[in-house]
């Protein structure tokens, strides 16, 4: 069976089997091979194959270049060179002894036969990247479908993905990928594909999601569970608890320091539950002003307050049938805690400005880095709400207590942030430097350190000098902000630290002419945290809100 091998800027990017009588090449979405190039017509040319010979017929009316000559119709000999805008395709005949089916991307030779056998038996996985979020799906069957429908072997939630988007079959060391007539298409690079064979380490794009077909890193088998990475006993116990409690509807509270991955645990609970095909709605209680948090949770009616120009659903209604994740639950005010308790006890919620309550079916997962029992004793958190939320407490260990997982986590972030097509590794010296750090910011800090090292590295590998920690930058910042603070007599250390922080923020605001976006970026703060501190210090207008 003949094939077309596509090149762009001299690099081979796609092979397409000519397996039917007529194959259309063009820019239009209905073409058999879609070529995203404005110089190519919507239907540029057609290949006509009668089982013995293949002819090219121009459909553009302007002519198509074959072997450098503009033609209307011509027979294609083996090796014929076709020019399609910035793309180049080479027509190749294949012997009758060649394997049938669509051909693969990348060069294959007889010398690689053993490698193909090895790669077929090698454990493989799909790495799912959505922005900075990354999940791992281990390939345990020869064939599986991908889409939004829960019946798929790999369920991916993406607004631009179809219910059954594509099918992947592993055979002869390659992945046979078939687009299942999806609405928005499956792409390899910038080329829309319909049926193709891919080797390991290939990246597909569907909607806003990247799917990387890759081998399981050595030593990483069974180390990832819905994005939770680690082989430490505490992580294994956590995963076991998640699997046991996820199918129930009991409230769960995730306890742990900032940066330990509480939202990942919440998502794992949702994915492993019977509500996995419904919505997962996260709400950060600390990032929303006290005036708006009730509306965010329960919704409001039109005219309920100034600016309420239309009715709006709250997080409880949006999560109806699914899971609601309340992060930083300890930041809720006491009056709102009472309303939350009523919603948990009765399933009833009431929009701001509404006259009647409505019923919702929501599984609530809460999270906090605070000691809620201490808050209960101090009267800052309702005792009845505490016991209603902490039916099942899950405690996340800090990174300093699971240093055996540090290499796995660092390698994971290196792969996640490395430039596409580049393989970057940490040297032993770099790993040793990482292991000497106390990690007060936990996994979030490790992610930032690795990402920064990737950007600042001076060679193909990350070495010890490429790694820097946030406290080094903070020390430099303190030395360069011309701090001059007269501490009142009998000022305790905590108050002194708060005054130093306030002065640093004030000086940075002046340097950036009150641009809070730049200030938050320079100081490594979330915008919500910066605004919260500015309000506490009286450095922002009372009506100023976060965008």
C-alpha positions as CSV (number, residue, x, y, z in Angstrom):
1,X,0.0,0.0,0.0
2,X,1.4,3.4,-0.9
3,X,1.9,6.2,1.6
4,X,2.6,10.0,1.8
5,X,5.4,11.1,4.0
6,X,5.0,14.8,5.1
7,X,7.9,17.1,5.9
8,X,7.9,20.6,7.4
9,X,11.1,22.7,7.5
10,X,13.0,19.5,6.6
11,X,11.5,17.5,9.6
12,X,9.4,14.4,9.0
13,X,6.1,14.9,10.9
14,X,3.5,12.5,9.5
15,X,3.0,9.4,7.4
16,X,-0.4,8.8,5.9
17,X,-1.4,5.5,4.2
18,X,-3.2,5.9,0.8
19,X,-5.7,3.1,1.7
20,X,-8.7,4.1,-0.4
21,X,-9.5,5.1,-4.0
22,X,-9.6,8.9,-3.3
23,X,-7.6,10.9,-0.7
24,X,-8.1,14.7,-0.6
25,X,-5.3,17.0,0.6
26,X,-6.2,20.6,1.6
27,X,-6.7,23.2,4.3
28,X,-10.4,22.5,4.8
29,X,-11.6,20.4,7.7
30,X,-13.3,17.9,5.4
31,X,-10.1,17.0,3.7
32,X,-8.7,13.5,4.5
33,X,-5.3,15.2,5.3
34,X,-5.7,18.7,6.8
35,X,-2.7,21.0,6.0
36,X,-2.9,24.1,8.2
37,X,-1.3,26.5,5.7
38,X,-2.9,29.7,4.2
39,X,-1.1,29.0,0.9
40,X,-2.9,25.7,0.5
41,X,-6.5,25.7,-0.9
42,X,-9.3,24.2,1.1
43,X,-9.2,21.3,-1.4
44,X,-5.8,21.4,-3.0
45,X,-5.4,18.0,-4.6
46,X,-6.7,14.5,-4.7
47,X,-4.8,11.2,-4.9
48,X,-6.5,8.6,-7.1
49,X,-5.4,5.0,-6.4
50,X,-6.7,2.1,-8.4
51,X,-4.7,-0.6,-6.6
52,X,-1.7,-0.4,-9.0
53,X,-1.0,3.2,-9.8
54,X,-1.6,6.5,-8.1
55,X,-2.5,9.8,-9.9
56,X,-2.5,13.3,-8.4
57,X,-5.3,15.6,-9.6
58,X,-5.3,19.3,-8.9
59,X,-8.5,20.6,-7.2
60,X,-7.4,24.2,-6.6
61,X,-7.6,25.4,-10.2
62,X,-4.2,26.9,-9.8
63,X,-2.1,23.8,-10.2
64,X,-0.1,21.7,-7.7
65,X,3.7,21.4,-7.9
66,X,5.0,17.9,-8.3
67,X,8.8,17.5,-8.7
68,X,9.0,21.3,-9.0
69,X,6.5,21.4,-12.0
70,X,3.0,22.8,-11.9
71,X,0.6,20.1,-13.0
72,X,-3.2,19.5,-13.3
73,X,-3.0,15.7,-13.3
74,X,-0.1,13.4,-13.3
75,X,0.9,9.8,-12.4
76,X,3.0,9.7,-9.2
77,X,6.2,7.6,-9.4
78,X,7.9,6.3,-6.3
79,X,9.7,9.2,-4.6
80,X,7.6,11.9,-6.2
81,X,8.0,15.2,-4.4
82,X,4.7,17.2,-3.9
83,X,4.9,20.9,-2.7
84,X,2.0,22.1,-0.5
85,X,2.7,25.6,0.7
86,X,5.4,25.4,3.4
87,X,4.8,21.6,3.5
88,X,6.4,18.9,1.4
89,X,5.1,15.4,0.8
90,X,6.9,12.5,-0.7
91,X,4.9,9.7,-2.4
92,X,6.3,6.2,-1.6
93,X,5.2,2.9,-3.0
94,X,5.3,0.0,-0.6
95,X,6.0,-3.7,-1.4
96,X,3.2,-6.2,-1.1
97,X,5.1,-7.9,1.8
98,X,4.9,-4.7,3.9
99,X,2.6,-4.6,6.8
100,X,-0.9,-3.4,6.0
101,X,-2.5,-0.4,7.7
102,X,-1.6,3.2,8.4
103,X,2.1,4.0,8.6
104,X,3.9,5.5,11.5
105,X,5.5,8.9,12.2
106,X,9.2,8.7,12.3
107,X,11.8,6.6,10.4
108,X,11.7,2.8,10.7
109,X,14.4,0.4,9.5
110,X,15.0,-3.3,9.8
111,X,17.7,-2.6,12.4
112,X,15.0,-1.4,14.7
113,X,13.0,-4.6,14.7
114,X,14.3,-5.7,18.1
115,X,13.7,-2.2,19.5
116,X,10.0,-2.5,18.4
117,X,9.7,-5.8,20.2
118,X,11.2,-4.4,23.3
119,X,9.0,-1.3,23.2
120,X,5.9,-3.4,22.8
121,X,6.5,-5.2,26.1
122,X,7.7,-2.0,27.8
123,X,5.1,-0.5,30.3
124,X,3.5,2.6,28.8
125,X,1.4,5.4,30.0
126,X,-0.5,8.5,28.8
127,X,0.6,11.7,30.4
128,X,-2.4,14.2,30.4
129,X,-1.4,17.8,30.5
130,X,-4.0,20.6,31.0
131,X,-2.1,23.9,31.6
132,X,0.0,23.2,34.7
133,X,-2.1,20.3,35.8
134,X,-0.7,16.9,34.9
135,X,-2.1,13.4,35.4
136,X,-0.8,9.9,34.6
137,X,-2.9,7.1,33.0
138,X,-1.2,3.7,32.9
139,X,-1.9,1.7,29.7
140,X,-3.1,-1.7,30.9
141,X,-5.1,-2.8,27.8
142,X,-4.2,-3.3,24.2
143,X,-7.0,-0.9,23.1
144,X,-8.9,2.0,24.8
145,X,-11.0,5.0,23.8
146,X,-10.5,8.6,25.1
147,X,-13.3,11.2,25.6
148,X,-15.6,12.8,28.1
149,X,-18.1,9.9,28.4
150,X,-17.5,7.9,31.6
151,X,-17.6,4.7,29.5
152,X,-14.2,5.5,27.9
153,X,-11.1,3.7,29.0
154,X,-9.5,7.2,29.6
155,X,-11.9,9.9,30.7
156,X,-10.7,13.5,30.0
157,X,-12.8,16.5,31.0
158,X,-12.2,19.2,28.4
159,X,-14.9,21.5,26.9
160,X,-13.5,20.9,23.3
161,X,-13.3,17.1,23.5
162,X,-16.1,14.9,22.2
163,X,-17.8,12.2,24.3
164,X,-15.9,9.5,22.3
165,X,-13.0,11.4,20.7
166,X,-10.4,8.9,19.6
167,X,-9.3,5.3,19.9
168,X,-5.8,4.1,20.7
169,X,-4.6,0.5,20.0
170,X,-1.1,-0.7,20.9
171,X,0.3,-3.1,18.3
172,X,3.8,-4.0,17.0
173,X,5.5,-1.5,19.3
174,X,3.4,1.4,17.9
175,X,0.2,3.2,18.8
176,X,-2.6,3.0,16.2
177,X,-4.6,6.2,16.7
178,X,-8.0,6.7,15.1
179,X,-10.1,9.9,15.4
180,X,-13.7,8.8,16.1
181,X,-15.3,11.6,14.0
182,X,-14.7,14.1,16.8
183,X,-16.1,17.6,16.4
184,X,-12.9,19.6,17.0
185,X,-10.3,17.0,15.8
186,X,-7.2,15.3,16.9
187,X,-3.8,17.0,16.2
188,X,-0.2,15.9,15.9
189,X,1.7,19.2,16.1
190,X,-0.3,21.5,13.9
191,X,-1.6,18.7,11.6
192,X,-5.1,17.3,12.0
193,X,-4.9,13.5,11.8
194,X,-7.6,10.9,11.2
195,X,-5.7,7.7,11.4
196,X,-2.0,7.3,12.1
197,X,0.5,5.1,13.8
198,X,2.8,6.7,16.4
199,X,5.9,5.5,18.3
200,X,6.5,6.1,22.0
201,X,7.1,9.7,23.1
202,X,4.6,11.1,20.7
203,X,2.3,14.0,21.7
204,X,-1.3,14.4,20.6
205,X,-3.4,17.5,21.1
206,X,-7.2,17.2,21.7
207,X,-9.0,20.4,22.7
208,X,-7.0,22.2,25.3
209,X,-5.3,18.9,26.4
210,X,-2.0,17.3,25.5
211,X,-1.8,13.5,25.5
212,X,1.8,12.2,25.7
213,X,2.2,8.6,24.8
214,X,5.4,7.5,26.7
215,X,7.1,4.7,28.5
216,X,6.8,4.4,32.3
217,X,10.0,5.9,33.7
218,X,12.2,3.3,35.4
219,X,11.4,3.0,39.0
220,X,8.2,5.0,38.6
221,X,5.8,2.0,38.2
222,X,3.0,2.2,40.8
223,X,4.3,5.6,42.0
224,X,1.5,7.8,40.6
225,X,-2.2,7.7,41.6
226,X,-4.3,10.4,39.8
227,X,-1.4,12.9,40.0
228,X,-0.3,11.9,43.5
229,X,3.3,10.8,43.2
230,X,5.3,8.8,45.7
231,X,6.3,5.5,47.1
232,X,6.6,6.6,50.8
233,X,4.5,4.6,53.3
234,X,2.5,7.7,54.2
235,X,1.6,8.2,50.5
236,X,0.6,4.6,50.1
237,X,-1.6,4.8,53.2
238,X,-3.2,8.0,51.8
239,X,-4.0,6.3,48.5
240,X,-5.5,3.3,50.2
241,X,-7.7,5.6,52.3
242,X,-8.8,7.5,49.2
243,X,-9.8,4.3,47.4
244,X,-11.8,3.2,50.5
245,X,-13.7,6.4,51.2
246,X,-14.1,7.8,47.7
247,X,-17.2,5.7,46.8
248,X,-19.2,7.0,49.8
249,X,-20.8,10.5,50.1
250,X,-19.3,11.2,53.5
251,X,-17.7,14.6,54.0
252,X,-13.9,14.6,54.0
253,X,-11.5,17.2,55.4
254,X,-8.0,17.2,54.0
255,X,-5.5,18.5,56.5
256,X,-1.9,19.5,55.7
257,X,0.6,22.4,55.3
258,X,0.4,24.7,52.3
259,X,1.8,23.2,49.2
260,X,1.3,19.6,50.0
261,X,-1.3,18.9,47.3
262,X,-4.6,19.1,49.0
263,X,-6.5,19.9,45.7
264,X,-4.9,16.9,44.0
265,X,-6.3,14.7,46.8
266,X,-9.7,16.2,46.4
267,X,-9.7,15.6,42.7
268,X,-8.6,12.0,43.3
269,X,-11.5,11.5,45.7
270,X,-13.9,12.8,43.0
271,X,-12.4,10.7,40.1
272,X,-12.6,7.6,42.2
273,X,-16.2,8.2,43.4
274,X,-19.5,7.4,41.8
275,X,-19.8,11.1,41.0
276,X,-16.8,11.1,38.6
277,X,-19.0,11.9,35.6
278,X,-20.5,15.0,37.3
279,X,-18.9,18.4,38.1
280,X,-16.0,19.0,40.4
281,X,-16.2,22.7,41.6
282,X,-13.3,24.1,43.6
283,X,-13.8,27.3,45.8
284,X,-10.9,29.0,47.6
285,X,-12.6,30.5,50.7
286,X,-9.6,32.7,51.4
287,X,-9.5,34.3,47.9
288,X,-13.1,35.7,48.0
289,X,-14.0,38.8,50.0
290,X,-16.4,38.4,52.9
291,X,-19.0,40.4,51.1
292,X,-19.1,38.0,48.1
293,X,-18.4,34.6,49.6
294,X,-22.1,33.9,50.4
295,X,-23.1,34.7,46.8
296,X,-20.2,32.5,45.5
297,X,-21.4,29.5,47.6
298,X,-25.2,29.8,47.4
299,X,-25.9,32.1,44.4
300,X,-28.1,35.2,44.3
301,X,-31.3,36.5,42.8
302,X,-31.6,39.4,40.5
303,X,-31.6,42.7,42.5
304,X,-30.4,41.0,45.7
305,X,-27.7,43.7,46.1
306,X,-26.1,46.5,44.1
307,X,-24.6,45.0,40.9
308,X,-26.8,41.9,40.9
309,X,-28.2,42.5,37.5
310,X,-29.1,38.9,36.9
311,X,-29.8,35.7,38.9
312,X,-26.7,33.5,39.4
313,X,-26.0,30.0,40.5
314,X,-23.7,29.5,43.4
315,X,-21.0,26.7,43.8
316,X,-23.5,24.4,45.5
317,X,-25.9,24.5,42.5
318,X,-23.1,24.1,40.0
319,X,-21.8,21.1,41.9
320,X,-25.3,19.5,42.1
321,X,-24.8,15.7,41.7
322,X,-21.0,16.1,41.9
323,X,-18.3,17.3,44.3
324,X,-17.7,20.7,45.9
325,X,-14.2,21.4,47.1
326,X,-13.9,24.1,49.8
327,X,-10.3,25.0,50.2
328,X,-9.1,27.1,53.2
329,X,-12.4,26.3,55.0
330,X,-10.9,27.8,58.2
331,X,-11.3,31.3,56.7
332,X,-15.1,31.3,56.7
333,X,-16.8,33.7,59.0
334,X,-19.0,32.3,61.9
335,X,-22.3,33.4,60.3
336,X,-21.4,31.7,57.0
337,X,-20.4,28.6,58.9
338,X,-23.9,28.3,60.3
339,X,-25.4,28.5,56.7
340,X,-22.9,26.0,55.5
341,X,-23.8,23.6,58.4
342,X,-27.5,23.9,57.4
343,X,-26.7,23.0,53.8
344,X,-24.6,20.0,54.9
345,X,-27.3,18.7,57.3
346,X,-30.4,19.2,55.2
347,X,-29.2,19.6,51.6
348,X,-31.0,22.9,51.5
349,X,-29.5,26.1,50.2
350,X,-31.0,29.6,49.8
351,X,-29.8,32.1,47.3
352,X,-29.1,35.6,48.5
353,X,-32.4,37.5,48.1
354,X,-34.4,34.3,47.5
355,X,-37.7,33.6,49.4
356,X,-37.5,29.8,49.1
357,X,-34.7,27.3,49.6
358,X,-33.8,24.7,47.1
359,X,-32.4,21.2,47.5
360,X,-29.0,20.0,46.2
361,X,-27.1,16.7,46.2
362,X,-23.5,17.6,46.8
363,X,-20.5,15.7,48.2
364,X,-18.4,18.3,50.2
365,X,-14.6,18.0,50.5
366,X,-13.0,20.6,52.7
367,X,-9.3,21.5,53.2
368,X,-7.3,23.7,55.5
369,X,-3.7,24.2,56.7
370,X,-5.0,25.5,60.0
371,X,-5.5,23.6,63.3
372,X,-9.3,23.5,63.3
373,X,-9.5,22.0,66.8
374,X,-7.6,25.0,68.2
375,X,-9.9,27.3,66.3
376,X,-12.9,25.5,67.9
377,X,-11.4,25.9,71.4
378,X,-10.8,29.6,70.6
379,X,-14.4,30.1,69.3
380,X,-13.3,30.9,65.8
381,X,-14.8,27.7,64.2
382,X,-18.1,26.0,65.1
383,X,-17.7,22.7,66.9
384,X,-20.8,21.2,65.2
385,X,-19.5,22.2,61.7
386,X,-16.1,20.7,62.6
387,X,-17.5,17.3,63.4
388,X,-19.8,17.5,60.4
389,X,-16.9,18.1,58.0
390,X,-14.3,15.9,59.7
391,X,-16.2,12.6,59.2
392,X,-13.1,11.3,57.5
393,X,-9.9,13.4,58.0
394,X,-7.1,12.8,55.6
395,X,-3.7,14.1,56.7
396,X,-1.1,15.0,54.1
397,X,2.6,14.6,55.1
398,X,5.0,17.5,54.5
399,X,7.7,17.0,52.0
400,X,10.4,17.0,54.6
401,X,8.8,13.8,56.1
402,X,8.9,11.9,52.8
403,X,12.3,12.9,51.3
404,X,12.6,9.4,49.6
405,X,10.0,10.7,47.1
406,X,11.9,13.9,46.3
407,X,13.7,12.5,43.2
408,X,10.5,11.1,41.8
409,X,8.7,14.4,42.3
410,X,11.6,16.4,40.9
411,X,11.8,14.2,37.8
412,X,8.1,14.6,37.3
413,X,8.4,18.4,37.3
414,X,11.4,18.3,35.0
415,X,9.3,16.3,32.4
416,X,6.3,18.6,32.9
417,X,8.2,21.9,32.3
418,X,11.0,20.8,29.9
419,X,10.7,22.3,26.4
420,X,8.9,20.0,24.0
421,X,11.2,17.6,22.3
422,X,14.0,18.0,24.9
423,X,15.1,15.5,27.5
424,X,16.5,17.2,30.5
425,X,17.9,15.4,33.5
426,X,19.1,16.4,37.0
427,X,22.7,15.6,37.9
428,X,23.5,13.8,41.1
429,X,25.0,17.0,42.5
430,X,21.6,18.8,41.8
431,X,19.7,16.0,43.5
432,X,22.0,16.2,46.5
433,X,21.4,20.0,46.8
434,X,17.6,19.5,46.6
435,X,17.8,16.9,49.4
436,X,19.7,19.3,51.7
437,X,16.9,21.9,51.6
438,X,14.2,21.8,54.4
439,X,11.3,22.6,52.0
440,X,9.1,24.9,54.0
441,X,6.9,25.4,51.0
442,X,6.6,21.7,50.3
443,X,5.8,20.3,46.9
444,X,4.7,23.7,45.5
445,X,8.1,25.1,46.4
446,X,9.8,22.1,44.7
447,X,7.8,22.7,41.6
448,X,8.9,26.4,41.5
449,X,12.5,25.6,42.2
450,X,12.6,23.0,39.4
451,X,10.8,25.2,36.9
452,X,13.2,28.1,37.7
453,X,16.2,25.8,37.3
454,X,15.0,24.6,33.9
455,X,14.8,28.3,32.7
456,X,18.2,29.3,34.2
457,X,20.2,26.2,33.4
458,X,23.4,26.7,31.4
459,X,23.6,23.3,29.8
460,X,21.5,20.3,28.7
461,X,21.3,19.1,32.3
462,X,20.3,20.8,35.6
463,X,23.3,21.0,37.8
464,X,23.7,22.2,41.4
465,X,24.6,25.8,40.5
466,X,21.4,26.1,38.4
467,X,19.3,25.5,41.6
468,X,18.3,28.4,43.8
469,X,15.8,28.7,46.6
470,X,13.3,31.3,47.5
471,X,15.0,32.2,50.8
472,X,18.1,33.3,48.8
473,X,16.0,35.8,46.9
474,X,14.2,36.9,50.0
475,X,17.6,37.7,51.7
476,X,18.6,39.7,48.7
477,X,15.3,41.5,48.7
478,X,15.7,42.4,52.4
479,X,19.2,43.7,51.7
480,X,18.1,45.8,48.8
481,X,14.9,47.5,50.1
482,X,16.6,50.0,52.4
483,X,14.7,48.9,55.4
484,X,14.7,51.4,58.3
485,X,12.3,50.4,61.0
486,X,12.2,51.6,64.6
487,X,10.6,48.9,66.7
488,X,8.7,50.1,69.7
489,X,9.8,48.9,73.1
490,X,8.6,45.4,74.1
491,X,7.7,44.5,70.6
492,X,7.7,40.6,70.3
493,X,9.3,38.7,67.4
494,X,6.0,38.0,65.6
495,X,5.1,41.7,65.5
496,X,8.6,42.6,64.3
497,X,8.3,40.1,61.4
498,X,5.0,41.5,60.4
499,X,6.4,45.1,60.4
500,X,9.3,44.0,58.3
501,X,7.0,42.3,55.8
502,X,4.8,45.4,55.7
503,X,7.8,47.6,54.9
504,X,9.0,45.3,52.2
505,X,5.6,45.4,50.5
506,X,5.3,49.2,50.8
507,X,8.8,49.7,49.3
508,X,8.0,47.3,46.5
509,X,4.7,49.0,45.8
510,X,6.5,52.3,45.4
511,X,9.1,50.8,43.0
512,X,6.3,49.4,40.8
513,X,4.1,52.5,41.1
514,X,1.4,50.6,43.0
515,X,1.1,47.9,40.3
516,X,0.0,45.0,42.5
517,X,0.3,42.4,39.8
518,X,4.1,43.1,39.5
519,X,4.4,43.3,43.3
520,X,2.8,39.9,43.8
521,X,5.0,38.4,41.1
522,X,8.2,39.8,42.5
523,X,7.5,38.8,46.0
524,X,6.2,35.3,45.0
525,X,2.8,35.9,46.5
526,X,-0.6,34.8,45.2
527,X,-2.7,37.9,44.4
528,X,-5.3,36.9,46.9
529,X,-2.7,36.7,49.6
530,X,-1.3,40.1,48.7
531,X,-4.8,41.7,48.7
532,X,-5.6,40.1,52.0
533,X,-2.5,41.5,53.7
534,X,-3.0,45.0,52.1
535,X,-6.5,45.0,53.5
536,X,-5.3,43.9,57.0
537,X,-2.6,46.7,56.9
538,X,-5.0,49.3,55.6
539,X,-3.1,49.8,52.4
540,X,-5.9,49.3,49.9
541,X,-9.3,50.9,49.4
542,X,-12.2,49.2,51.1
543,X,-14.1,48.9,47.8
544,X,-11.1,47.6,45.9
545,X,-11.7,44.0,44.8
546,X,-9.6,41.3,43.2
547,X,-10.2,40.6,39.6
